[in-house]
Amino acid sequence: VIESMDDRKTLINAYKQRKIIGGVFKVISTANGRYLLDSAADLQARQNAFNFSISTNNLFDYKMRKDWQEFGAAAFTFEVLDSLEKKETQSQEQFIDDLKTLEQIWAEKLDAAKRY
């Protein structure tokens, strides 16, 4: 409960000052080894979305639909491959470009035949 306008301003300022951590992650089917590779400007938000998908048995990404239906939500895991902190001098667009480059580097390291 916010008690005063000063508390509200303090909370807003703290939110704006937080470190923004993006990164590259993969969601893996433990049943067949296939994976979804992606990047996100807010890694924690994607992890939370995945956890919510698992807890509610709702599909995390349409590319995995067939396997999700066949094996169930419990057959999938979320793995952070790399993380990157957004620099104060960096625009959101520059940050996302850096994340996409990082994702491409990971795509080259992983088995493309198992990618969704």
Backbone bond lengths (Angstrom), bond angles and torsions (degrees), N, CA, C in turn:
res aa  C-N    CA-C-N  psi(-1)  N-CA   C-N-CA  omega(-1)  CA-C   N-CA-C  phi
1 V - - - 1.445 - - 1.533 108.38 -
2 I 1.315 115.90 127.40 1.459 121.76 178.46 1.516 107.93 -85.63
3 E 1.348 116.16 122.58 1.455 119.89 -173.15 1.519 113.47 -89.65
4 S 1.323 117.13 -28.56 1.458 117.87 -177.83 1.517 109.76 -147.84
5 M 1.327 115.50 170.82 1.453 121.41 178.09 1.524 110.30 -65.19
6 D 1.349 117.03 -33.33 1.465 120.49 177.94 1.527 110.66 -64.30
7 D 1.342 116.19 -40.73 1.467 119.97 177.06 1.524 110.19 -61.59
8 R 1.300 116.20 -41.65 1.470 121.58 -179.66 1.531 109.78 -62.89
9 K 1.328 116.61 -46.06 1.471 120.56 179.21 1.521 111.21 -62.80
10 T 1.310 116.60 -39.11 1.467 121.41 178.80 1.530 110.23 -63.61
11 L 1.314 116.39 -44.51 1.463 120.45 179.09 1.525 111.92 -64.09
12 I 1.318 117.21 -42.59 1.460 121.75 178.56 1.518 110.47 -63.07
13 N 1.322 116.84 -44.11 1.460 121.35 179.13 1.528 111.03 -63.26
14 A 1.323 116.96 -42.36 1.464 120.98 178.79 1.528 110.37 -61.99
15 Y 1.329 116.31 -40.27 1.463 120.96 178.35 1.532 110.41 -62.26
16 K 1.323 116.52 -44.23 1.465 120.99 -179.36 1.524 112.03 -66.95
17 Q 1.324 117.21 -29.04 1.460 121.63 -177.20 1.538 113.64 -88.16
18 R 1.324 117.27 -7.30 1.460 119.87 -177.08 1.527 111.02 -62.90
19 K 1.305 114.70 153.65 1.458 119.87 176.60 1.524 108.30 -74.21
20 I 1.321 116.04 134.88 1.456 120.94 177.65 1.525 107.03 -101.59
21 I 1.321 115.11 117.35 1.455 121.18 -178.37 1.528 108.69 -113.81
22 G 1.310 114.38 117.51 1.454 121.29 174.51 1.506 108.50 -107.92
23 G 1.321 115.83 179.77 1.448 117.21 177.78 1.501 114.03 172.96
24 V 1.311 113.01 -173.75 1.461 122.41 179.56 1.525 106.87 -112.67
25 F 1.331 115.36 137.05 1.459 119.83 -179.86 1.517 109.52 -139.99
26 K 1.331 114.16 163.69 1.458 118.40 170.95 1.512 108.89 -134.73
27 V 1.313 114.22 146.01 1.452 122.42 174.16 1.521 104.85 -108.88
28 I 1.328 115.60 122.00 1.459 121.01 -171.84 1.527 110.46 -112.76
29 S 1.326 114.48 136.73 1.460 120.65 170.83 1.522 106.83 -85.01
30 T 1.324 117.22 115.26 1.457 120.32 178.90 1.527 110.81 -72.54
31 A 1.333 116.60 -14.54 1.466 120.96 -179.30 1.526 112.27 -76.27
32 N 1.345 117.14 -35.92 1.469 118.73 -175.68 1.536 114.08 -136.45
33 G 1.314 117.89 0.27 1.456 120.97 176.73 1.515 115.60 80.32
34 R 1.329 117.96 0.35 1.461 119.83 177.36 1.518 108.70 -72.14
35 Y 1.323 115.95 155.12 1.455 119.34 -175.89 1.522 111.83 -144.81
36 L 1.324 113.79 155.01 1.457 123.42 172.06 1.517 105.83 -106.97
37 L 1.323 117.19 125.03 1.458 122.31 176.86 1.515 107.94 -107.62
38 D 1.345 116.50 133.03 1.462 119.87 -179.15 1.525 109.11 -156.90
39 S 1.318 114.79 167.95 1.455 120.87 174.44 1.517 108.19 -126.60
40 A 1.329 115.13 158.53 1.461 120.20 -178.50 1.513 109.57 -148.25
41 A 1.329 115.88 140.51 1.461 121.20 177.88 1.527 110.99 -72.43
42 D 1.326 117.58 -21.57 1.462 122.77 175.99 1.524 107.61 -129.57
43 L 1.313 114.54 93.25 1.464 121.36 -175.52 1.522 112.35 -61.45
44 Q 1.335 116.32 -39.75 1.465 119.79 -179.13 1.526 111.22 -63.94
45 A 1.317 117.14 -37.47 1.463 120.87 179.14 1.528 110.71 -64.00
46 R 1.334 117.16 -40.07 1.474 120.51 178.79 1.526 110.59 -68.55
47 Q 1.331 116.55 -38.93 1.468 120.18 176.56 1.530 109.50 -62.13
48 N 1.329 116.53 -43.92 1.465 120.70 178.42 1.525 111.14 -62.72
49 A 1.331 117.11 -41.22 1.467 120.68 178.82 1.528 110.37 -63.39
50 F 1.325 116.52 -40.63 1.464 120.28 177.47 1.526 110.26 -62.95
51 N 1.327 116.69 -48.32 1.468 120.64 -179.90 1.527 110.92 -58.75
52 F 1.328 116.57 -40.00 1.463 120.57 177.88 1.526 110.23 -64.94
53 S 1.328 117.25 -42.50 1.466 121.35 177.90 1.521 111.18 -59.13
54 I 1.315 116.36 -41.80 1.462 120.84 179.22 1.530 110.39 -65.97
55 S 1.326 116.73 -46.49 1.465 120.18 -175.81 1.528 112.68 -67.74
56 T 1.328 116.90 -26.92 1.468 120.29 -179.15 1.530 112.53 -105.27
57 N 1.338 115.91 -0.21 1.460 122.75 -177.42 1.533 112.32 55.77
58 N 1.338 115.69 35.07 1.462 121.29 175.11 1.512 109.49 -100.04
59 L 1.290 116.61 142.35 1.458 123.37 -177.45 1.522 111.63 -56.00
60 F 1.340 117.18 130.76 1.465 122.58 179.66 1.527 110.85 -80.52
61 D 1.317 117.65 -39.73 1.461 121.74 -178.83 1.523 108.32 -150.06
62 Y 1.313 116.92 135.00 1.467 121.79 -175.50 1.531 113.01 -58.70
63 K 1.331 118.27 -26.76 1.464 121.26 -178.64 1.534 110.95 -63.95
64 M 1.324 116.79 -24.17 1.461 121.25 -177.26 1.533 112.46 -98.64
65 R 1.307 117.68 8.77 1.469 122.10 -171.42 1.536 113.39 -50.79
66 K 1.324 117.24 -51.58 1.469 121.13 -175.31 1.524 110.68 -59.22
67 D 1.336 117.06 -49.38 1.460 120.55 -178.78 1.524 111.87 -69.05
68 W 1.331 116.97 -36.04 1.472 121.13 178.97 1.529 109.33 -61.97
69 Q 1.333 115.96 -42.44 1.463 119.90 179.60 1.524 111.22 -69.84
70 E 1.333 116.57 -38.36 1.461 120.50 -177.23 1.527 112.59 -73.68
71 F 1.330 117.27 -45.07 1.460 121.08 -172.98 1.526 114.43 -101.91
72 G 1.332 117.52 -18.28 1.461 121.52 -179.33 1.518 112.78 85.91
73 A 1.304 115.61 160.85 1.465 122.74 -175.90 1.523 112.61 -59.53
74 A 1.323 117.09 -34.13 1.463 121.13 -176.28 1.527 112.72 -64.73
75 A 1.321 117.92 -14.92 1.470 121.93 -179.03 1.524 112.82 -84.77
76 F 1.336 117.88 4.82 1.462 120.81 -176.42 1.519 111.58 -117.94
77 T 1.337 115.04 143.22 1.457 121.12 177.20 1.529 109.11 -128.20
78 F 1.313 115.56 155.31 1.463 123.91 -179.44 1.521 107.64 -110.84
79 E 1.326 116.00 127.28 1.465 119.95 -178.92 1.527 109.97 -131.54
80 V 1.321 116.09 124.85 1.463 121.41 174.83 1.525 107.26 -81.64
81 L 1.327 116.39 123.89 1.463 121.35 -179.56 1.519 112.09 -93.19
82 D 1.323 116.12 -35.51 1.457 121.49 -176.66 1.517 108.72 -158.91
83 S 1.330 116.86 147.40 1.462 119.56 177.17 1.522 109.53 -131.81
84 L 1.311 113.91 156.31 1.454 121.32 -174.80 1.520 108.23 -145.42
85 E 1.321 116.74 130.71 1.460 120.57 177.64 1.517 109.22 -90.10
86 K 1.321 116.09 133.50 1.472 120.97 178.28 1.521 108.53 -70.63
87 K 1.329 115.28 129.29 1.464 120.56 178.62 1.529 109.57 -78.73
88 E 1.315 116.24 150.18 1.469 120.60 179.87 1.521 111.66 -60.44
89 T 1.323 116.85 -32.18 1.467 121.80 -176.63 1.520 112.78 -84.94
90 Q 1.307 117.09 -4.10 1.457 122.29 -174.20 1.523 111.56 -93.36
91 S 1.330 116.15 134.79 1.468 119.40 173.94 1.529 108.36 -76.46
92 Q 1.311 115.97 163.16 1.469 120.65 177.87 1.529 109.91 -60.14
93 E 1.324 116.73 -40.24 1.466 121.40 -179.83 1.539 110.72 -63.12
94 Q 1.328 117.31 -42.97 1.469 121.02 178.04 1.529 110.62 -63.85
95 F 1.323 115.90 -40.61 1.459 121.39 179.23 1.532 110.35 -61.87
96 I 1.311 116.93 -46.13 1.462 121.68 179.38 1.532 110.73 -64.60
97 D 1.332 117.25 -39.04 1.470 120.56 176.13 1.527 110.76 -60.31
98 D 1.336 116.79 -43.15 1.464 120.79 178.08 1.529 110.71 -62.49
99 L 1.328 116.69 -40.57 1.460 120.69 179.39 1.526 111.37 -65.81
100 K 1.323 117.12 -39.80 1.470 120.99 178.15 1.528 110.69 -64.60
101 T 1.340 117.07 -37.55 1.466 121.32 176.73 1.530 109.65 -64.04
102 L 1.319 116.55 -44.36 1.456 121.77 177.85 1.533 110.61 -61.49
103 E 1.317 116.35 -40.90 1.465 120.99 178.14 1.529 110.41 -62.36
104 Q 1.328 116.77 -41.20 1.470 120.84 178.99 1.526 111.04 -63.01
105 I 1.321 116.86 -40.05 1.475 120.96 177.61 1.525 109.69 -60.07
106 W 1.329 116.15 -43.98 1.468 120.30 178.42 1.528 111.51 -67.12
107 A 1.309 117.52 -37.61 1.466 121.04 179.19 1.528 110.79 -59.46
108 E 1.324 116.29 -36.60 1.458 120.71 179.29 1.527 112.11 -71.63
109 K 1.329 117.88 -25.88 1.469 122.38 -179.13 1.524 112.43 -81.90
110 L 1.327 116.53 -27.09 1.467 121.18 -172.82 1.527 111.75 -96.24
111 D 1.313 115.64 161.69 1.462 122.29 -179.63 1.533 109.83 -73.03
112 A 1.324 115.82 106.87 1.471 121.36 -177.43 1.529 112.18 -62.58
113 A 1.310 118.06 -26.97 1.466 121.57 -178.81 1.522 112.65 -67.00
114 K 1.342 117.32 -21.86 1.470 120.40 -178.83 1.527 112.20 -99.20
115 R 1.321 116.80 1.98 1.463 120.29 -177.61 1.531 110.85 -80.81
116 Y 1.320 115.15 138.45 1.476 120.18 175.46 1.512 108.58 -70.26
